[in-house]
Amino acid sequence: MRHGGYVLGVDGGASKTVALVARCDDGTVVGAGRSGNADIYQTTRAESHVADAIAQAVADAAIAPEHILAATLSLVGADWPEDFEHWHSKRAELGLGCLPAQRFSVVNDGIGGLESLSEAGAAVAVVCGTGAAVSARSAGGVTWHSSFWQRTQGAVELAEAALEAVYLAELGIGPATALTAEALAHFGVADVEALLHRFTGRMASRPAEIGYFAPRLVRAAEEADPVARDIVLTHADKLADYARVAARKVGIASGAPVTLLLSGGVFQSGSELMKDRVWQIFQGRFPAARREEANAIPVVGAVALALDLADATRVDRHTITSTLPDRRFFQTTGRNDGDTP
C-alpha cells in the first residue's frame, strides 16, 4: 500500500462519472474509477454512482480513503445553492467523511471543464456530451456557467431532432434523408412506423441510449446529407451563441486573448463539422481567440482544483494529462454506465 498525500478529482456527467486519484507531490494519476449518471435531477442513484466511482479509484490506487487530502467534485446538476449543500451533506456517504469541509469542494461540471485547460487566463468552455454546458472564466478569475440557462443541449437533443426529421420525411412533409436508413439500422427496426412505435407505444419503453444515435447523425452530416447537415450546423450555431454570452458575462472584451475549449462526447466523435462551426462563429467575435481540444478531459480540471485545495499549486497540469488512463476509458458512445437519460 502506498502512503503519502493524494487528491481526488471527480467529473460527474449525465452518462458517466469518472474519478481519478493523483499524487500531491507531482500530479501523477495513480487510480481511476467509472460509474453512471451523477445528475441528482435525473436519478435517485446519483450519489451511489459517484460513491462507486470514488471507491473504484481509491482501490485502484491501492490507498485508504484517509490518504486523500483534498477532493473536488465537478458535477452536472450542481446548479443552485441547495445542490451544493446536498453534496456537502453526503461527504461521509461518498467515503470522504475523513476530509475537513475546507478540503472538499463541489463545482458545476462546466467549471471543471474550464480548469482542465493547460494555461491560465480568459477562457470559454463548450461541453457537448449527453447534455451541454457552457462556462467562462475571465483573466481575473471571475467565472460563470450556463446552468439552467442552457436550453440547447447535447447528444439526446440532437438524436431527437434527427428522429423527428425521419418521421417528417416518411410522411412526405420533410425532405428525404439518409438518416432514415441510419435510424433503422441503429435501432434495429424494419421500418419507420416500427421506429415510431418503439418510442411512443403504450407498452414500449423509450430506449435510454437514444443519445448514442448522435454520432450517426454527425457522420451523415459530414457525408453531406442536407437534412443532417442542417441539424448539426443549426445546433452548432446555438452553442456558439451561448459561448458568446458566457464571454460577455465575465467581461471578456472582443479584442482580448481568450481560449475556446471544445470538449464532450459529441465533439470527440471524430467529426470536425460541428467544432469548426462553433470555432468559426466564436473567432469572428473574438479574433484573438485560440482553440484547444487536445487532452480536454474535464476530470483533469477537478484534479487540478483538488490539488489547489491541498496547497499543491506547483503541479504542472501536463503531468496529470500525461498519466491519464487510455482515452477509451473516457468514451461514452456505446456504453451505458447506469441511468443514462
Summary of the structure (lengths in Angstrom):
residues: 341
radius of gyration: 20.4
end to end distance: 38.2
largest distance: 66.9
contacts: 1257
relative contact order: 0.19
helix: 43%
strand: 17%
